Amino acid sequence: NMNNDDDKTPSVLQFVDIGANLLDDRYIRGEYHGKQRHEPDFEQVLERASTNGVTHLILTAGTLNESQRAVQVVRDWRE
C-alpha cells in the first residue's frame, strides 16, 4: 500500500510499457533510414527500462510477419 504511513519501506514505482516499438531497426540493428548509425542496443534499452521501473513490455506489431518477428525476438532474448 503506497499510502501506508506505518510502512518505512520506500515505494517503488512499477510500469508496464503497452506500446514498445522495439522491433524497429534502430534497436535491433542500430540503423536509421537504412544507414548504420550505432551498435545494436536492444539489450541496453531493456536494461534502462528495467532500471527505471518497467516490469513488463508488450511489443507492438502491425502485421502477421511483424508479430512472428516479435515472438522470435522474445524467444531469442529469453535464451
Long-range contacts (C-beta under 8 A, 24 or more apart in sequence): 12-53, 13-53, 14-53, 14-54, 14-55, 15-52, 15-53, 15-54, 15-55, 16-54, 16-55, 16-56, 16-57, 16-58, 17-49, 17-54, 17-56, 17-57, 17-58, 18-58, 19-58, 19-60, 20-57, 20-58, 20-59, 20-60, 21-59, 21-60, 22-46, 22-57, 22-59, 22-73, 23-59, 23-60, 23-61, 23-66, 23-69, 23-70, 23-73, 28-73, 42-73, 42-77, 46-77
